[in-house]
Amino acid sequence: MQKNKTLIIIFFLIGVLAFIKIQFLSNEEANPSMPTPGKSPIAKVAALVLKEEIVDNKIFVAGSVLSNEEVNLMPEISGKVISIRFKEGSAVNKGELLIKINDADLQAQLKKLKLQEKLALEKEVRQKKLIDINGISKEEYDATVTQLNSAKADIEVLQAQIAKTEIYAPFTGTIGIRKISEGAYVTPTTLIATIQQINPLKIDFSLPEKYSSVVQVNDLLEFTIDGNLTQYKATVSAIEPKVDINTRTLQVRAITNNEKGNIFPGSFANIELVLGKNEKSILIPTQTLIPILKGAKVFVSKNGIAEERKVITGVRSSDKIQIIDGLKAGDTLITTGLMQLKAGSFLKFISVK
C-alpha cells in the first residue's frame, strides 16, 4: 500500500514538471527574443556606419563680458557730503572732481599750521643773521630749523587728510547710479557709485586643458550676446600661465571694441574660437557618447554582437562630437537602445544608415 502511494506521488511530480516545460517552450516560440538560460539577450537597435567628414575646427565656450576698468567709489575718511559733481549715467574724464566731503575743520587746522610755519620761518631768518655774527649758539639755530621743518611736515600731513575729502575720477569712463545724496554722512564702507570703462570691453572665458597649446595671444574669436544675433569680434589679449588644478581649464581673456556701446558688462557671451584649418575626421551624434569614470565609451556592432569601445573626443558642435581615437571609418555605431545594451548582447537592427 505504501509502495503504491509513493509511485503515485512520483508520477504526479513528473507530470507537473512536464507541464511546466511545455509552457516554457510555448512562450519561447511565441517570443523568440526572450532570454533563456545560457543565451544572451537580443537587443533591437538602430545603427550608423561611420565615415570621415569635414570637421569645422572650432570650439564653442561660454564667457562673461567685463568692463575694461571698474571701480567702486568709496570715501577714504568719514564725513558729510557737501557736493556731488556728477550726473548719474554720464561720462566723466580722468581727474574730474566727483565728490566733496566737508573739510572745514581741517582747513582751519591748516590755516593755523601755516601761521606757525610763517613765524618759524621768520625766526629762522633772524637767527641765521645772528649766527653769522656769532650772536647765538648753533644749538639755538638748529632748534629753530627743526621747529620750522616740523611745521612744514604737519602741513603736509594735513594736506593729505584734506585730499581724502575729495574723490576724483580714476580714469575716463561712465559713472553709474549714485547711492547717496548731498548731506549724507559717509564712512569708508559707504558705496557712492561705480565707474566703468566700457570701451573697449574684456571677454573672460575658460578653455579645456587639451586646447591650451593651440590658443595664443592675438588669436581672433567671434561671440554673440544673448538676445542679440549680431556677431562681434574680439582678440585674445592674455592667457593665464597655468591650468586650474580644480577644473582643468585655462583662463583666457579677449578684448573687443564697443564704440557703439551696445554691449553691456555682465552679459553672457557665446564664444566661437577657431583652432585651425578644417580637416577630415570621424564625427558621431553626441547622444551616442556614454560618460564613464575615466573618459567616454560607445557601442559598436562586431559580427552582430555589441562591443564597447573607449574613445577620445575632440571638438564638439551642437549635435556632433569629433572622435580622435577609438573609432574608424566603416565601424557600425549603435545609436539607440544604449541604456539597456551590454557588451556581448546579440543585435537585431531596425535601421542602418
C-alpha positions, 0 to 999 in steps of 0.5 A: 500500500505504501509502495503504491502511494509513493509511485503515485506521488512520483508520477504526479511530480513528473507530470507537473514538471512536464507541464511546466516545460511545455509552457516554457517552450510555448512562450519561447516560440511565441517570443523568440527574443526572450532570454533563456538560460545560457543565451544572451539577450537580443537587443533591437537597435538602430545603427550608423556606419561611420565615415570621415567628414569635414570637421569645422575646427572650432570650439564653442565656450561660454564667457562673461563680458567685463568692463575694461576698468571698474571701480567702486567709489568709496570715501577714504575718511568719514564725513558729510557730503557737501557736493556731488559733481556728477550726473548719474549715467554720464561720462566723466574724464580722468581727474574730474572732481566727483565728490566733496566731503566737508573739510572745514575743520581741517582747513582751519587746522591748516590755516593755523599750521601755516601761521606757525610755519610763517613765524618759524620761518621768520625766526629762522631768518633772524637767527641765521643773521645772528649766527653769522655774527656769532650772536647765538649758539648753533644749538639755538639755530638748529632748534629753530630749523627743526621747529620750522621743518616740523611745521612744514611736515604737519602741513603736509600731513594735513594736506593729505587728510584734506585730499581724502575729502575729495574723490576724483575720477580714476580714469575716463569712463561712465559713472553709474547710479549714485547711492547717496545724496548731498548731506549724507554722512559717509564712512569708508564702507559707504558705496557712492557709485561705480565707474566703468570703462566700457570701451573697449570691453574684456571677454573672460572665458575658460578653455579645456586643458587639451586646447591650451597649446593651440590658443595664443595671444592675438588669436581672433574669436567671434561671440554673440550676446544673448538676445542679440544675433549680431556677431562681434569680434574680439582678440585674445589679449592674455592667457593665464600661465597655468591650468586650474588644478580644480577644473582643468581649464585655462583662463583666457581673456579677449578684448573687443571694441564697443564704440557703439556701446551696445554691449553691456558688462555682465552679459553672457557671451557665446564664444566661437574660437577657431583652432585651425584649418578644417580637416577630415575626421570621424564625427558621431551624434553626441547622444551616442557618447556614454560618460564613464569614470575615466573618459567616454565609451560607445557601442559598436556592432562586431559580427552582430554582437555589441562591443564597447569601445573607449574613445577620445573626443575632440571638438564638439558642435551642437549635435556632433562630437569629433572622435580622435581615437577609438573609432574608424571609418566603416565601424557600425555605431549603435545609436539607440537602445544604449541604456539597456545594451551590454557588451556581448548582447546579440543585435537585431537592427531596425535601421542602418544608415 
